């Protein structure tokens, strides 16, 4: 089973909010997921990103693949830049 960390869209029309979730790559975008890692609100000023870094590092360590957008969000939040011990 290929596992990906990706965005799941929630919120109203023209008001997107995204959950950062771990899901099977074969599941639909807004379908079943294994675990929720945080959320991303692109419309707030400044942009609001909340990520559970411990869970995220755990899933990356288990081999979960990041989508391009999630990789950018993790870099912006500093999840990928920190050493594993912090």
PDB file of N, CA, C and O in Angstrom:
ATOM      1  N   UNK A   1       0.849  -1.178   0.000  1.00  0.00           N
ATOM      2  CA  UNK A   1       0.000   0.000   0.000  1.00  0.00           C
ATOM      3  C   UNK A   1       0.891   1.236   0.000  1.00  0.00           C
ATOM      4  O   UNK A   1       1.690   1.433   0.915  1.00  0.00           O
ATOM      5  N   UNK A   2       0.749   2.074  -1.038  1.00  0.00           N
ATOM      6  CA  UNK A   2       1.500   3.321  -1.117  1.00  0.00           C
ATOM      7  C   UNK A   2       0.765   4.390  -0.315  1.00  0.00           C
ATOM      8  O   UNK A   2      -0.417   4.646  -0.541  1.00  0.00           O
ATOM      9  N   UNK A   3       1.470   5.001   0.612  1.00  0.00           N
ATOM     10  CA  UNK A   3       0.860   5.995   1.497  1.00  0.00           C
ATOM     11  C   UNK A   3       1.405   7.368   1.143  1.00  0.00           C
ATOM     12  O   UNK A   3       2.607   7.537   0.934  1.00  0.00           O
ATOM     13  N   UNK A   4       0.507   8.349   1.076  1.00  0.00           N
ATOM     14  CA  UNK A   4       0.894   9.719   0.764  1.00  0.00           C
ATOM     15  C   UNK A   4       0.404  10.668   1.843  1.00  0.00           C
ATOM     16  O   UNK A   4      -0.634  10.448   2.468  1.00  0.00           O
ATOM     17  N   UNK A   5       1.175  11.729   2.046  1.00  0.00           N
ATOM     18  CA  UNK A   5       0.736  12.839   2.890  1.00  0.00           C
ATOM     19  C   UNK A   5       0.278  13.908   1.920  1.00  0.00           C
ATOM     20  O   UNK A   5       1.069  14.403   1.117  1.00  0.00           O
ATOM     21  N   UNK A   6      -0.999  14.267   1.990  1.00  0.00           N
ATOM     22  CA  UNK A   6      -1.565  15.197   1.017  1.00  0.00           C
ATOM     23  C   UNK A   6      -2.649  16.054   1.655  1.00  0.00           C
ATOM     24  O   UNK A   6      -2.958  15.917   2.838  1.00  0.00           O
ATOM     25  N   UNK A   7      -3.221  16.946   0.839  1.00  0.00           N
ATOM     26  CA  UNK A   7      -4.254  17.861   1.315  1.00  0.00           C
ATOM     27  C   UNK A   7      -5.635  17.297   1.023  1.00  0.00           C
ATOM     28  O   UNK A   7      -5.877  16.727  -0.041  1.00  0.00           O
ATOM     29  N   UNK A   8      -6.539  17.466   1.984  1.00  0.00           N
ATOM     30  CA  UNK A   8      -7.946  17.102   1.826  1.00  0.00           C
ATOM     31  C   UNK A   8      -8.738  18.394   1.949  1.00  0.00           C
ATOM     32  O   UNK A   8      -8.645  19.081   2.966  1.00  0.00           O
ATOM     33  N   UNK A   9      -9.517  18.734   0.926  1.00  0.00           N
ATOM     34  CA  UNK A   9     -10.227  20.010   0.921  1.00  0.00           C
ATOM     35  C   UNK A   9     -11.487  19.925   1.763  1.00  0.00           C
ATOM     36  O   UNK A   9     -12.288  19.000   1.631  1.00  0.00           O
ATOM     37  N   UNK A  10     -11.642  20.924   2.639  1.00  0.00           N
ATOM     38  CA  UNK A  10     -12.868  21.093   3.411  1.00  0.00           C
ATOM     39  C   UNK A  10     -13.240  22.565   3.290  1.00  0.00           C
ATOM     40  O   UNK A  10     -12.536  23.319   2.619  1.00  0.00           O
ATOM     41  N   UNK A  11     -14.310  22.983   3.911  1.00  0.00           N
ATOM     42  CA  UNK A  11     -14.714  24.381   3.841  1.00  0.00           C
ATOM     43  C   UNK A  11     -15.798  24.577   2.800  1.00  0.00           C
ATOM     44  O   UNK A  11     -16.193  23.639   2.106  1.00  0.00           O
ATOM     45  N   UNK A  12     -16.269  25.798   2.701  1.00  0.00           N
ATOM     46  CA  UNK A  12     -17.368  26.127   1.802  1.00  0.00           C
ATOM     47  C   UNK A  12     -16.851  26.512   0.416  1.00  0.00           C
ATOM     48  O   UNK A  12     -15.647  26.635   0.190  1.00  0.00           O
ATOM     49  N   UNK A  13     -17.798  26.698  -0.500  1.00  0.00           N
ATOM     50  CA  UNK A  13     -17.446  27.137  -1.841  1.00  0.00           C
ATOM     51  C   UNK A  13     -16.745  28.492  -1.767  1.00  0.00           C
ATOM     52  O   UNK A  13     -17.187  29.386  -1.045  1.00  0.00           O
ATOM     53  N   UNK A  14     -15.666  28.639  -2.506  1.00  0.00           N
ATOM     54  CA  UNK A  14     -14.850  29.862  -2.553  1.00  0.00           C
ATOM     55  C   UNK A  14     -14.189  30.187  -1.217  1.00  0.00           C
ATOM     56  O   UNK A  14     -13.663  31.286  -1.039  1.00  0.00           O
ATOM     57  N   UNK A  15     -14.211  29.247  -0.280  1.00  0.00           N
ATOM     58  CA  UNK A  15     -13.576  29.443   1.023  1.00  0.00           C
ATOM     59  C   UNK A  15     -12.856  28.151   1.424  1.00  0.00           C
ATOM     60  O   UNK A  15     -13.271  27.466   2.359  1.00  0.00           O
ATOM     61  N   UNK A  16     -11.771  27.826   0.705  1.00  0.00           N
ATOM     62  CA  UNK A  16     -11.125  26.540   0.963  1.00  0.00           C
ATOM     63  C   UNK A  16     -10.312  26.526   2.249  1.00  0.00           C
ATOM     64  O   UNK A  16      -9.639  27.499   2.589  1.00  0.00           O
ATOM     65  N   UNK A  17     -10.386  25.426   2.940  1.00  0.00           N
ATOM     66  CA  UNK A  17      -9.511  25.109   4.065  1.00  0.00           C
ATOM     67  C   UNK A  17      -9.083  23.670   3.807  1.00  0.00           C
ATOM     68  O   UNK A  17      -9.887  22.853   3.358  1.00  0.00           O
ATOM     69  N   UNK A  18      -7.845  23.364   4.084  1.00  0.00           N
ATOM     70  CA  UNK A  18      -7.327  22.035   3.783  1.00  0.00           C
ATOM     71  C   UNK A  18      -6.856  21.345   5.049  1.00  0.00           C
ATOM     72  O   UNK A  18      -6.249  21.973   5.917  1.00  0.00           O
ATOM     73  N   UNK A  19      -7.135  20.054   5.155  1.00  0.00           N
ATOM     74  CA  UNK A  19      -6.560  19.218   6.204  1.00  0.00           C
ATOM     75  C   UNK A  19      -5.361  18.510   5.599  1.00  0.00           C
ATOM     76  O   UNK A  19      -5.401  18.070   4.450  1.00  0.00           O
ATOM     77  N   UNK A  20      -4.299  18.402   6.375  1.00  0.00           N
ATOM     78  CA  UNK A  20      -3.132  17.646   5.949  1.00  0.00           C
ATOM     79  C   UNK A  20      -3.326  16.240   6.502  1.00  0.00           C
ATOM     80  O   UNK A  20      -3.354  16.040   7.716  1.00  0.00           O
ATOM     81  N   UNK A  21      -3.461  15.262   5.595  1.00  0.00           N
ATOM     82  CA  UNK A  21      -3.798  13.905   6.009  1.00  0.00           C
ATOM     83  C   UNK A  21      -2.840  12.882   5.401  1.00  0.00           C
ATOM     84  O   UNK A  21      -2.185  13.133   4.389  1.00  0.00           O
ATOM     85  N   UNK A  22      -2.782  11.732   6.048  1.00  0.00           N
ATOM     86  CA  UNK A  22      -2.068  10.566   5.524  1.00  0.00           C
ATOM     87  C   UNK A  22      -3.133   9.650   4.946  1.00  0.00           C
ATOM     88  O   UNK A  22      -4.082   9.281   5.638  1.00  0.00           O
ATOM     89  N   UNK A  23      -2.979   9.278   3.666  1.00  0.00           N
ATOM     90  CA  UNK A  23      -3.987   8.416   3.054  1.00  0.00           C
ATOM     91  C   UNK A  23      -3.347   7.483   2.039  1.00  0.00           C
ATOM     92  O   UNK A  23      -2.226   7.708   1.583  1.00  0.00           O
ATOM     93  N   UNK A  24      -4.075   6.442   1.698  1.00  0.00           N
ATOM     94  CA  UNK A  24      -3.663   5.526   0.645  1.00  0.00           C
ATOM     95  C   UNK A  24      -3.701   6.308  -0.669  1.00  0.00           C
ATOM     96  O   UNK A  24      -4.636   7.073  -0.906  1.00  0.00           O
ATOM     97  N   UNK A  25      -2.709   6.125  -1.509  1.00  0.00           N
ATOM     98  CA  UNK A  25      -2.639   6.890  -2.754  1.00  0.00           C
ATOM     99  C   UNK A  25      -3.795   6.573  -3.695  1.00  0.00           C
ATOM    100  O   UNK A  25      -4.082   7.359  -4.597  1.00  0.00           O
ATOM    101  N   UNK A  26      -4.462   5.441  -3.503  1.00  0.00           N
ATOM    102  CA  UNK A  26      -5.582   5.067  -4.367  1.00  0.00           C
ATOM    103  C   UNK A  26      -6.906   5.671  -3.912  1.00  0.00           C
ATOM    104  O   UNK A  26      -7.888   5.609  -4.652  1.00  0.00           O
ATOM    105  N   UNK A  27      -6.959   6.251  -2.723  1.00  0.00           N
ATOM    106  CA  UNK A  27      -8.187   6.860  -2.207  1.00  0.00           C
ATOM    107  C   UNK A  27      -8.451   8.185  -2.916  1.00  0.00           C
ATOM    108  O   UNK A  27      -7.504   8.852  -3.332  1.00  0.00           O
ATOM    109  N   UNK A  28      -9.723   8.585  -3.065  1.00  0.00           N
ATOM    110  CA  UNK A  28     -10.021   9.887  -3.651  1.00  0.00           C
ATOM    111  C   UNK A  28      -9.511  11.025  -2.763  1.00  0.00           C
ATOM    112  O   UNK A  28      -9.264  10.830  -1.573  1.00  0.00           O
ATOM    113  N   UNK A  29      -9.358  12.200  -3.348  1.00  0.00           N
ATOM    114  CA  UNK A  29      -8.791  13.347  -2.633  1.00  0.00           C
ATOM    115  C   UNK A  29      -9.497  13.616  -1.312  1.00  0.00           C
ATOM    116  O   UNK A  29      -8.842  13.821  -0.290  1.00  0.00           O
ATOM    117  N   UNK A  30     -10.817  13.617  -1.321  1.00  0.00           N
ATOM    118  CA  UNK A  30     -11.578  13.924  -0.110  1.00  0.00           C
ATOM    119  C   UNK A  30     -12.151  12.665   0.539  1.00  0.00           C
ATOM    120  O   UNK A  30     -13.082  12.750   1.339  1.00  0.00           O
ATOM    121  N   UNK A  31     -11.608  11.516   0.203  1.00  0.00           N
ATOM    122  CA  UNK A  31     -12.121  10.249   0.712  1.00  0.00           C
ATOM    123  C   UNK A  31     -11.474   9.836   2.025  1.00  0.00           C
ATOM    124  O   UNK A  31     -11.069  10.674   2.831  1.00  0.00           O
ATOM    125  N   UNK A  32     -11.385   8.520   2.220  1.00  0.00           N
ATOM    126  CA  UNK A  32     -10.852   7.961   3.463  1.00  0.00           C
ATOM    127  C   UNK A  32      -9.413   8.387   3.683  1.00  0.00           C
ATOM    128  O   UNK A  32      -8.642   8.570   2.740  1.00  0.00           O
ATOM    129  N   UNK A  33      -9.076   8.540   4.950  1.00  0.00           N
ATOM    130  CA  UNK A  33      -7.690   8.827   5.294  1.00  0.00           C
ATOM    131  C   UNK A  33      -7.317   8.023   6.526  1.00  0.00           C
ATOM    132  O   UNK A  33      -8.182   7.559   7.270  1.00  0.00           O
ATOM    133  N   UNK A  34      -6.014   7.865   6.730  1.00  0.00           N
ATOM    134  CA  UNK A  34      -5.513   7.058   7.837  1.00  0.00           C
ATOM    135  C   UNK A  34      -5.377   7.898   9.097  1.00  0.00           C
ATOM    136  O   UNK A  34      -5.794   7.485  10.179  1.00  0.00           O
ATOM    137  N   UNK A  35      -4.785   9.093   8.947  1.00  0.00           N
ATOM    138  CA  UNK A  35      -4.560   9.952  10.110  1.00  0.00           C
ATOM    139  C   UNK A  35      -4.493  11.409   9.662  1.00  0.00           C
ATOM    140  O   UNK A  35      -4.022  11.715   8.566  1.00  0.00           O
ATOM    141  N   UNK A  36      -4.973  12.302  10.529  1.00  0.00           N
ATOM    142  CA  UNK A  36      -4.901  13.737  10.261  1.00  0.00           C
ATOM    143  C   UNK A  36      -3.666  14.308  10.955  1.00  0.00           C
ATOM    144  O   UNK A  36      -3.422  14.040  12.131  1.00  0.00           O
ATOM    145  N   UNK A  37      -2.884  15.104  10.204  1.00  0.00           N
ATOM    146  CA  UNK A  37      -1.651  15.670  10.747  1.00  0.00           C
ATOM    147  C   UNK A  37      -1.757  17.160  11.057  1.00  0.00           C
ATOM    148  O   UNK A  37      -0.946  17.686  11.819  1.00  0.00           O
ATOM    149  N   UNK A  38      -2.733  17.842  10.488  1.00  0.00           N
ATOM    150  CA  UNK A  38      -2.860  19.272  10.731  1.00  0.00           C
ATOM    151  C   UNK A  38      -3.809  19.907   9.733  1.00  0.00           C
ATOM    152  O   UNK A  38      -4.618  19.224   9.104  1.00  0.00           O
ATOM    153  N   UNK A  39      -3.699  21.240   9.592  1.00  0.00           N
ATOM    154  CA  UNK A  39      -4.544  21.945   8.632  1.00  0.00           C
ATOM    155  C   UNK A  39      -3.803  23.137   8.042  1.00  0.00           C
ATOM    156  O   UNK A  39      -2.763  23.562   8.546  1.00  0.00           O
ATOM    157  N   UNK A  40      -4.375  23.671   6.945  1.00  0.00           N
ATOM    158  CA  UNK A  40      -3.785  24.788   6.207  1.00  0.00           C
ATOM    159  C   UNK A  40      -4.920  25.684   5.747  1.00  0.00           C
ATOM    160  O   UNK A  40      -5.832  25.231   5.055  1.00  0.00           O
ATOM    161  N   UNK A  41      -4.868  26.962   6.132  1.00  0.00           N
ATOM    162  CA  UNK A  41      -5.877  27.932   5.730  1.00  0.00           C
ATOM    163  C   UNK A  41      -5.194  29.003   4.886  1.00  0.00           C
ATOM    164  O   UNK A  41      -4.550  29.895   5.437  1.00  0.00           O
ATOM    165  N   UNK A  42      -5.321  28.933   3.545  1.00  0.00           N
ATOM    166  CA  UNK A  42      -4.616  29.870   2.674  1.00  0.00           C
ATOM    167  C   UNK A  42      -5.218  31.270   2.634  1.00  0.00           C
ATOM    168  O   UNK A  42      -4.561  32.197   2.160  1.00  0.00           O
ATOM    169  N   UNK A  43      -6.443  31.454   3.117  1.00  0.00           N
ATOM    170  CA  UNK A  43      -7.097  32.752   3.009  1.00  0.00           C
ATOM    171  C   UNK A  43      -6.820  33.681   4.178  1.00  0.00           C
ATOM    172  O   UNK A  43      -7.082  34.879   4.076  1.00  0.00           O
ATOM    173  N   UNK A  44      -6.302  33.171   5.279  1.00  0.00           N
ATOM    174  CA  UNK A  44      -5.971  34.016   6.434  1.00  0.00           C
ATOM    175  C   UNK A  44      -4.719  34.820   6.135  1.00  0.00           C
ATOM    176  O   UNK A  44      -3.865  34.388   5.361  1.00  0.00           O
ATOM    177  N   UNK A  45      -4.611  35.983   6.747  1.00  0.00           N
ATOM    178  CA  UNK A  45      -3.398  36.799   6.642  1.00  0.00           C
ATOM    179  C   UNK A  45      -2.780  36.917   8.006  1.00  0.00           C
ATOM    180  O   UNK A  45      -3.424  37.498   8.880  1.00  0.00           O
ATOM    181  N   UNK A  46      -1.601  36.425   8.271  1.00  0.00           N
ATOM    182  CA  UNK A  46      -0.778  35.580   7.393  1.00  0.00           C
ATOM    183  C   UNK A  46      -1.366  34.180   7.281  1.00  0.00           C
ATOM    184  O   UNK A  46      -2.220  33.779   8.072  1.00  0.00           O
ATOM    185  N   UNK A  47      -0.891  33.449   6.283  1.00  0.00           N
ATOM    186  CA  UNK A  47      -1.384  32.090   6.029  1.00  0.00           C
ATOM    187  C   UNK A  47      -1.230  31.246   7.288  1.00  0.00           C
ATOM    188  O   UNK A  47      -0.194  31.280   7.952  1.00  0.00           O
ATOM    189  N   UNK A  48      -2.276  30.488   7.606  1.00  0.00           N
ATOM    190  CA  UNK A  48      -2.293  29.688   8.836  1.00  0.00           C
ATOM    191  C   UNK A  48      -1.959  28.227   8.519  1.00  0.00           C
ATOM    192  O   UNK A  48      -2.670  27.565   7.763  1.00  0.00           O
ATOM    193  N   UNK A  49      -0.867  27.740   9.111  1.00  0.00           N
ATOM    194  CA  UNK A  49      -0.442  26.350   8.933  1.00  0.00           C
ATOM    195  C   UNK A  49      -0.220  25.747  10.312  1.00  0.00           C
ATOM    196  O   UNK A  49       0.551  26.284  11.107  1.00  0.00           O
ATOM    197  N   UNK A  50      -0.887  24.637  10.602  1.00  0.00           N
ATOM    198  CA  UNK A  50      -0.682  23.929  11.872  1.00  0.00           C
ATOM    199  C   UNK A  50      -0.388  22.479  11.541  1.00  0.00           C
ATOM    200  O   UNK A  50      -1.191  21.810  10.891  1.00  0.00           O
ATOM    201  N   UNK A  51       0.767  21.989  11.990  1.00  0.00           N
ATOM    202  CA  UNK A  51       1.188  20.623  11.693  1.00  0.00           C
ATOM    203  C   UNK A  51       1.677  19.963  12.970  1.00  0.00           C
ATOM    204  O   UNK A  51       2.445  20.558  13.726  1.00  0.00           O
ATOM    205  N   UNK A  52       1.236  18.735  13.213  1.00  0.00           N
ATOM    206  CA  UNK A  52       1.762  17.934  14.319  1.00  0.00           C
ATOM    207  C   UNK A  52       3.087  17.335  13.832  1.00  0.00           C
ATOM    208  O   UNK A  52       3.102  16.329  13.123  1.00  0.00           O
ATOM    209  N   UNK A  53       4.196  17.970  14.225  1.00  0.00           N
ATOM    210  CA  UNK A  53       5.507  17.599  13.696  1.00  0.00           C
ATOM    211  C   UNK A  53       5.920  16.183  14.084  1.00  0.00           C
ATOM    212  O   UNK A  53       6.573  15.496  13.297  1.00  0.00           O
ATOM    213  N   UNK A  54       5.555  15.741  15.272  1.00  0.00           N
ATOM    214  CA  UNK A  54       5.934  14.394  15.715  1.00  0.00           C
ATOM    215  C   UNK A  54       5.282  13.342  14.817  1.00  0.00           C
ATOM    216  O   UNK A  54       5.946  12.418  14.348  1.00  0.00           O
ATOM    217  N   UNK A  55       3.980  13.491  14.583  1.00  0.00           N
ATOM    218  CA  UNK A  55       3.281  12.541  13.719  1.00  0.00           C
ATOM    219  C   UNK A  55       3.810  12.605  12.286  1.00  0.00           C
ATOM    220  O   UNK A  55       3.974  11.575  11.633  1.00  0.00           O
ATOM    221  N   UNK A  56       4.078  13.829  11.798  1.00  0.00           N
ATOM    222  CA  UNK A  56       4.569  13.992  10.431  1.00  0.00           C
ATOM    223  C   UNK A  56       5.919  13.304  10.252  1.00  0.00           C
ATOM    224  O   UNK A  56       6.122  12.580   9.277  1.00  0.00           O
ATOM    225  N   UNK A  57       6.843  13.525  11.186  1.00  0.00           N
ATOM    226  CA  UNK A  57       8.159  12.878  11.100  1.00  0.00           C
ATOM    227  C   UNK A  57       8.032  11.358  11.189  1.00  0.00           C
ATOM    228  O   UNK A  57       8.764  10.627  10.521  1.00  0.00           O
ATOM    229  N   UNK A  58       7.101  10.889  12.017  1.00  0.00           N
ATOM    230  CA  UNK A  58       6.877   9.453  12.154  1.00  0.00           C
ATOM    231  C   UNK A  58       6.442   8.851  10.817  1.00  0.00           C
ATOM    232  O   UNK A  58       6.971   7.819  10.405  1.00  0.00           O
ATOM    233  N   UNK A  59       5.490   9.481  10.140  1.00  0.00           N
ATOM    234  CA  UNK A  59       5.007   8.961   8.865  1.00  0.00           C
ATOM    235  C   UNK A  59       6.064   9.066   7.773  1.00  0.00           C
ATOM    236  O   UNK A  59       6.176   8.171   6.935  1.00  0.00           O
ATOM    237  N   UNK A  60       6.836  10.140   7.769  1.00  0.00           N
ATOM    238  CA  UNK A  60       7.916  10.265   6.786  1.00  0.00           C
ATOM    239  C   UNK A  60       8.949   9.166   7.027  1.00  0.00           C
ATOM    240  O   UNK A  60       9.481   8.588   6.079  1.00  0.00           O
ATOM    241  N   UNK A  61       9.229   8.883   8.293  1.00  0.00           N
ATOM    242  CA  UNK A  61      10.151   7.807   8.640  1.00  0.00           C
ATOM    243  C   UNK A  61       9.655   6.435   8.213  1.00  0.00           C
ATOM    244  O   UNK A  61      10.450   5.543   7.919  1.00  0.00           O
ATOM    245  N   UNK A  62       8.332   6.270   8.181  1.00  0.00           N
ATOM    246  CA  UNK A  62       7.744   4.998   7.746  1.00  0.00           C
ATOM    247  C   UNK A  62       7.697   4.878   6.225  1.00  0.00           C
ATOM    248  O   UNK A  62       7.324   3.829   5.699  1.00  0.00           O
ATOM    249  N   UNK A  63       8.075   5.954   5.506  1.00  0.00           N
ATOM    250  CA  UNK A  63       8.124   5.881   4.049  1.00  0.00           C
ATOM    251  C   UNK A  63       6.989   6.566   3.323  1.00  0.00           C
ATOM    252  O   UNK A  63       6.843   6.376   2.116  1.00  0.00           O
ATOM    253  N   UNK A  64       6.176   7.356   4.007  1.00  0.00           N
ATOM    254  CA  UNK A  64       5.084   8.070   3.345  1.00  0.00           C
ATOM    255  C   UNK A  64       5.660   9.125   2.398  1.00  0.00           C
ATOM    256  O   UNK A  64       6.613   9.825   2.739  1.00  0.00           O
ATOM    257  N   UNK A  65       5.071   9.227   1.209  1.00  0.00           N
ATOM    258  CA  UNK A  65       5.514  10.192   0.211  1.00  0.00           C
ATOM    259  C   UNK A  65       4.743  11.494   0.386  1.00  0.00           C
ATOM    260  O   UNK A  65       3.545  11.480   0.669  1.00  0.00           O
ATOM    261  N   UNK A  66       5.437  12.627   0.217  1.00  0.00           N
ATOM    262  CA  UNK A  66       4.798  13.937   0.304  1.00  0.00           C
ATOM    263  C   UNK A  66       4.403  14.398  -1.090  1.00  0.00           C
ATOM    264  O   UNK A  66       5.151  14.195  -2.046  1.00  0.00           O
ATOM    265  N   UNK A  67       3.233  15.015  -1.213  1.00  0.00           N
ATOM    266  CA  UNK A  67       2.895  15.653  -2.478  1.00  0.00           C
ATOM    267  C   UNK A  67       3.683  16.959  -2.560  1.00  0.00           C
ATOM    268  O   UNK A  67       4.228  17.416  -1.556  1.00  0.00           O
ATOM    269  N   UNK A  68       3.747  17.553  -3.732  1.00  0.00           N
ATOM    270  CA  UNK A  68       4.526  18.773  -3.922  1.00  0.00           C
ATOM    271  C   UNK A  68       4.069  19.915  -3.034  1.00  0.00           C
ATOM    272  O   UNK A  68       4.894  20.601  -2.429  1.00  0.00           O
ATOM    273  N   UNK A  69       2.767  20.125  -2.950  1.00  0.00           N
ATOM    274  CA  UNK A  69       2.232  21.212  -2.136  1.00  0.00           C
ATOM    275  C   UNK A  69       2.506  20.985  -0.658  1.00  0.00           C
ATOM    276  O   UNK A  69       2.862  21.920   0.059  1.00  0.00           O
ATOM    277  N   UNK A  70       2.346  19.766  -0.202  1.00  0.00           N
ATOM    278  CA  UNK A  70       2.602  19.460   1.211  1.00  0.00           C
ATOM    279  C   UNK A  70       4.086  19.630   1.520  1.00  0.00           C
ATOM    280  O   UNK A  70       4.438  20.107   2.598  1.00  0.00           O
ATOM    281  N   UNK A  71       4.960  19.246   0.591  1.00  0.00           N
ATOM    282  CA  UNK A  71       6.395  19.439   0.789  1.00  0.00           C
ATOM    283  C   UNK A  71       6.707  20.932   0.968  1.00  0.00           C
ATOM    284  O   UNK A  71       7.487  21.306   1.843  1.00  0.00           O
ATOM    285  N   UNK A  72       6.095  21.778   0.136  1.00  0.00           N
ATOM    286  CA  UNK A  72       6.294  23.225   0.256  1.00  0.00           C
ATOM    287  C   UNK A  72       5.783  23.744   1.604  1.00  0.00           C
ATOM    288  O   UNK A  72       6.438  24.572   2.236  1.00  0.00           O
ATOM    289  N   UNK A  73       4.619  23.260   2.045  1.00  0.00           N
ATOM    290  CA  UNK A  73       4.067  23.680   3.335  1.00  0.00           C
ATOM    291  C   UNK A  73       4.958  23.235   4.488  1.00  0.00           C
ATOM    292  O   UNK A  73       5.178  23.997   5.429  1.00  0.00           O
ATOM    293  N   UNK A  74       5.470  22.014   4.425  1.00  0.00           N
ATOM    294  CA  UNK A  74       6.363  21.518   5.475  1.00  0.00           C
ATOM    295  C   UNK A  74       7.647  22.340   5.523  1.00  0.00           C
ATOM    296  O   UNK A  74       8.156  22.631   6.606  1.00  0.00           O
ATOM    297  N   UNK A  75       8.175  22.717   4.356  1.00  0.00           N
ATOM    298  CA  UNK A  75       9.370  23.570   4.332  1.00  0.00           C
ATOM    299  C   UNK A  75       9.071  24.937   4.938  1.00  0.00           C
ATOM    300  O   UNK A  75       9.875  25.470   5.703  1.00  0.00           O
ATOM    301  N   UNK A  76       7.917  25.503   4.597  1.00  0.00           N
ATOM    302  CA  UNK A  76       7.530  26.814   5.122  1.00  0.00           C
ATOM    303  C   UNK A  76       7.348  26.770   6.637  1.00  0.00           C
ATOM    304  O   UNK A  76       7.706  27.717   7.337  1.00  0.00           O
ATOM    305  N   UNK A  77       6.790  25.666   7.142  1.00  0.00           N
ATOM    306  CA  UNK A  77       6.571  25.512   8.582  1.00  0.00           C
ATOM    307  C   UNK A  77       7.833  25.056   9.308  1.00  0.00           C
ATOM    308  O   UNK A  77       7.884  25.086  10.537  1.00  0.00           O
ATOM    309  N   UNK A  78       8.849  24.635   8.560  1.00  0.00           N
ATOM    310  CA  UNK A  78      10.105  24.219   9.168  1.00  0.00           C
ATOM    311  C   UNK A  78      10.141  22.781   9.638  1.00  0.00           C
ATOM    312  O   UNK A  78      11.028  22.412  10.408  1.00  0.00           O
ATOM    313  N   UNK A  79       9.208  21.964   9.201  1.00  0.00           N
ATOM    314  CA  UNK A  79       9.163  20.569   9.644  1.00  0.00           C
ATOM    315  C   UNK A  79      10.330  19.779   9.056  1.00  0.00           C
ATOM    316  O   UNK A  79      10.941  18.970   9.755  1.00  0.00           O
ATOM    317  N   UNK A  80      10.644  20.001   7.789  1.00  0.00           N
ATOM    318  CA  UNK A  80      11.702  19.236   7.135  1.00  0.00           C
ATOM    319  C   UNK A  80      13.090  19.788   7.431  1.00  0.00           C
ATOM    320  O   UNK A  80      14.084  19.086   7.243  1.00  0.00           O
ATOM    321  N   UNK A  81      13.173  21.030   7.889  1.00  0.00           N
ATOM    322  CA  UNK A  81      14.470  21.668   8.099  1.00  0.00           C
ATOM    323  C   UNK A  81      15.095  21.332   9.442  1.00  0.00           C
ATOM    324  O   UNK A  81      16.312  21.429   9.600  1.00  0.00           O
ATOM    325  N   UNK A  82      14.279  20.937  10.411  1.00  0.00           N
ATOM    326  CA  UNK A  82      14.787  20.690  11.761  1.00  0.00           C
ATOM    327  C   UNK A  82      15.447  19.319  11.847  1.00  0.00           C
ATOM    328  O   UNK A  82      15.010  18.383  11.177  1.00  0.00           O
ATOM    329  N   UNK A  83      16.497  19.186  12.665  1.00  0.00           N
ATOM    330  CA  UNK A  83      17.083  17.857  12.894  1.00  0.00           C
ATOM    331  C   UNK A  83      16.072  16.932  13.570  1.00  0.00           C
ATOM    332  O   UNK A  83      15.135  17.396  14.220  1.00  0.00           O
ATOM    333  N   UNK A  84      16.265  15.645  13.417  1.00  0.00           N
ATOM    334  CA  UNK A  84      15.304  14.655  13.921  1.00  0.00           C
ATOM    335  C   UNK A  84      15.142  14.698  15.435  1.00  0.00           C
ATOM    336  O   UNK A  84      14.083  14.326  15.940  1.00  0.00           O
ATOM    337  N   UNK A  85      16.150  15.136  16.171  1.00  0.00           N
ATOM    338  CA  UNK A  85      16.083  15.138  17.627  1.00  0.00           C
ATOM    339  C   UNK A  85      15.242  16.244  18.221  1.00  0.00           C
ATOM    340  O   UNK A  85      14.865  16.155  19.389  1.00  0.00           O
ATOM    341  N   UNK A  86      14.931  17.284  17.465  1.00  0.00           N
ATOM    342  CA  UNK A  86      14.197  18.429  18.029  1.00  0.00           C
ATOM    343  C   UNK A  86      12.712  18.201  18.019  1.00  0.00           C
ATOM    344  O   UNK A  86      11.951  19.064  18.457  1.00  0.00           O
TER     345      UNK A  86
END
